Amino acid sequence: MVHINDQGGECVEVAGTSCAAVALRDSKNTTGPSLTFTPEAFRLFFAGCVNS
């Protein structure tokens, strides 16, 4: 699991799952919804976030 934070206290968790997927959720709301991506879709999503 990876925590991503940009000094503002807003943090997300990224974790690989047992079914070859990547899950993303708000670390402060662990019972809330999560986004699930294929590894390739997550790479594209993350690249878009970094480049914006």
N, C-alpha and C positions, 0 to 999 in steps of 0.2 A: 504494500500500500504506500502511496506517495501523497504527501500533503503539499499543496501549492498555495503560497501566500505571497502577496506583494506588499507587505508592510502595513496594510490597512486593516488587518484583522479578518478580512474576508478569506475564507479558506475552503478548498474543496479536497476531496479524497479521490484518488484514482487507484483502482485495483483490478488486477487480472482475475478472471473467473475460471471455474473449472470447465466451462464450455467454450473456450477460446474466444472470449469476449472481454471487453474493457468496460468497467462500470465507473461512473462518475457521480458523486453526490456532494451535497453541502455537509461539511463536517460538523456543523452545529445542529443539524437536523437529521440525525442518524436513522430515524424511523420514517423519514419522508421519502419522496420519490427519488429515483436515480435514473440516469441516462445510461443506456447500454449500447455500445458500438462494436462493430467488428474491428479487429486491429487496424486494418487499412482505413476504415472510416474515421477511427480515432486519430490516426496520424494526420489525415486531412483536416479534421476539426481543430486539432492542436496547432497545426501549421497556420491555419486561418486566424486563430486567437493570437499567436505570437506576432503575426505580420500585420495586425490591425492596430 
